[in-house]
Amino acid sequence: MGTTDEWKRIAMPDPASAEGPGMLHLWQGAWIAAMAVGVVTWGLILYAVFRFRRRSEDEIPVQTRYNLPIEIFYTVAPIMMVIVFFFFTVQEQDKFIRDVKNPDQTITAVGQQWSWTFNYNYDAGYDHFKGREVGGPVVYDSGTPANPPTLWLVKDKSVEVHLYSPDVIHSFWVPSFLFKMDVFPGRDNHYTFTPTRLGTFEGRCAELCGVYHSRMLFKVKVVDQAAYDAHLSALEKAGNTGPALGDSDVNKEAGLEQNGASE
């Protein structure tokens, strides 16, 4: 059954966010369109190979200088395909990047070489959110390459993720949510989604950001509201009060030394 589902999803993860199914359908539609184009193209090639094959040594085929209908077709058809793909891509992308006035959670994810810091109830003070009360204590959790951090979210609650980098370009990606976004220094990239399944999911940096890029991992734990509140309370009691934006707040080298990779 699992293998059958994977074939239906064309190797995409089972969506774990409210916006994920739309992105999955876009992926499936793109593959169906690509396979249809492939079938037609290879069909025409094979037809020409057999239908117009050389039948004798002295046979000379009809010399055609141009064919206006065919030239118009192979110019217009790809343009129409690109327009259709663009329309549906923008339609699904807008579901993630839309601004939400009152999200249930606000997270600022800091990507630094080579780990992550997650600030809860903090929007980094960007101008377009000035004056908005986020609510709750600003606490954070951070990790190292040897001890990846965990981002806690609440099932069926919308979360607005702000992305911040103090060094180079990174990319925040949780495959099961079927969306990723680059983390640019000096730019407020942000998007909103709603987790729909309890459990623990893998996350990673999807932008080559340096020598230990492959170890820039994290986990996402989707829990109920009570467990989430308890976790934030534990961070506050432990002294993890923020905001923490990467530079001096996270020991970037400790995780590498623990695995003997400091060289």
SVG drawing of the C-alpha trace seen along z (x, -y; Angstrom):
<svg xmlns="http://www.w3.org/2000/svg" viewBox="-7 -50 49 52">
<polyline fill="none" stroke="black" stroke-width="0.4" points="0.0,0.0 2.8,-2.4 4.6,-1.8 1.3,-2.3 0.8,-5.7 4.4,-6.7 3.7,-6.0 0.5,-8.1 2.5,-10.9 5.3,-10.5 7.9,-10.2 6.7,-13.3 6.2,-13.0 2.7,-12.6 1.6,-16.2 1.6,-17.2 0.3,-20.8 -3.0,-22.3 -1.4,-23.9 0.6,-20.7 -2.1,-18.9 -2.4,-21.8 1.4,-21.7 1.2,-17.9 -1.5,-18.2 0.7,-20.8 3.6,-18.3 1.4,-15.5 -0.1,-17.7 3.4,-18.8 4.5,-15.2 1.3,-14.2 1.8,-17.1 5.5,-16.2 4.7,-12.6 2.0,-13.6 4.5,-15.8 7.0,-13.0 4.6,-10.5 3.5,-12.8 7.1,-13.8 8.5,-10.3 5.4,-9.1 6.0,-11.7 9.7,-10.8 9.0,-7.1 6.3,-7.8 8.7,-9.8 11.5,-7.2 9.3,-4.4 6.9,-6.3 9.6,-8.2 12.5,-5.7 14.7,-5.3 13.5,-2.5 16.1,-2.4 19.7,-3.5 18.9,-6.2 15.7,-7.6 15.8,-11.3 13.2,-12.6 11.0,-15.6 12.9,-18.7 10.8,-21.0 12.3,-24.5 9.8,-25.4 6.4,-24.4 4.6,-27.4 1.8,-25.6 4.3,-23.3 6.6,-26.3 3.7,-28.2 2.6,-25.1 6.0,-24.4 6.3,-28.1 2.9,-28.7 2.4,-25.3 5.4,-25.7 4.4,-29.2 0.9,-28.1 2.4,-25.3 4.6,-27.8 1.7,-30.2 -0.4,-27.4 2.4,-26.1 3.1,-29.7 -0.5,-30.3 -1.0,-27.3 2.4,-27.7 1.7,-31.2 -1.8,-30.2 -0.3,-27.5 2.7,-29.6 0.4,-32.4 -1.3,-30.2 2.0,-30.0 3.4,-33.5 0.2,-35.4 0.3,-37.8 -1.9,-36.7 -3.0,-39.4 -3.3,-37.2 -1.4,-33.9 -1.7,-31.5 2.1,-31.2 5.0,-33.4 8.4,-31.9 11.7,-33.5 14.0,-30.8 17.6,-31.9 19.9,-30.0 23.6,-30.4 26.7,-28.4 25.9,-25.6 22.8,-25.2 19.5,-26.8 17.9,-28.9 14.2,-29.1 12.7,-32.2 9.1,-31.8 6.7,-34.8 9.2,-37.1 8.8,-38.7 12.2,-40.4 10.6,-43.9 10.1,-44.2 8.3,-47.4 5.2,-45.8 4.4,-44.2 5.1,-47.3 2.7,-47.8 1.4,-44.3 1.3,-42.5 2.7,-39.0 2.0,-37.9 3.8,-35.5 7.4,-35.4 10.1,-35.6 12.1,-32.3 14.4,-30.4 16.0,-27.0 19.2,-26.5 21.4,-23.6 24.7,-22.6 25.6,-20.3 26.2,-17.5 22.9,-18.3 20.3,-19.5 17.5,-21.7 13.8,-20.9 11.1,-23.4 7.9,-22.8 4.5,-23.6 0.9,-23.1 -1.4,-20.8 -4.1,-22.7 -2.7,-26.1 -1.4,-28.6 2.3,-29.5 4.0,-32.4 7.7,-31.7 10.2,-34.6 13.6,-33.7 16.8,-35.5 20.5,-34.9 23.5,-36.7 26.0,-35.3 25.2,-33.7 22.1,-32.5 20.5,-29.4 17.2,-27.7 14.5,-26.6 13.0,-23.3 10.7,-20.7 10.0,-18.2 6.7,-17.0 5.2,-20.5 6.0,-20.6 7.4,-24.1 10.8,-25.8 12.1,-29.3 15.5,-30.9 17.0,-32.7 18.6,-35.9 20.8,-38.2 19.1,-41.5 15.7,-40.4 12.5,-39.4 11.4,-36.3 8.3,-34.8 5.5,-32.5 2.5,-30.9 1.3,-27.3 -0.8,-25.1 0.5,-21.6 -2.2,-19.0 -0.5,-15.9 1.0,-15.1 4.5,-13.7 8.2,-14.5 9.4,-15.6 12.8,-16.1 14.1,-19.6 17.3,-20.8 19.0,-23.6 18.4,-23.3 21.0,-25.9 24.7,-25.2 26.0,-27.4 29.5,-26.2 31.6,-23.2 29.2,-21.7 26.0,-22.5 25.0,-18.8 25.0,-18.8 22.7,-21.8 19.7,-19.7 16.8,-20.2 13.5,-18.4 10.0,-19.7 7.7,-18.3 4.0,-18.9 2.2,-18.5 -1.0,-19.6 -1.4,-23.0 -0.7,-21.8 2.6,-20.2 3.6,-23.3 2.9,-25.6 4.9,-23.3 7.9,-23.4 7.9,-27.2 7.6,-27.4 10.6,-25.0 12.7,-27.2 11.8,-30.3 12.8,-28.6 16.0,-27.4 16.9,-31.0 16.5,-30.8 14.9,-34.2 15.4,-36.0 15.5,-37.1 18.6,-35.1 19.7,-36.0 22.6,-33.8 25.9,-35.6 26.9,-35.3 23.9,-33.4 24.9,-30.1 28.2,-28.3 28.9,-27.5 32.0,-25.3 31.1,-23.2 29.0,-20.7 31.8,-20.3 34.4,-19.6 32.1,-17.0 32.3,-14.9 36.0,-15.5 35.4,-17.7 36.9,-21.0 39.7,-20.7"/>
</svg>
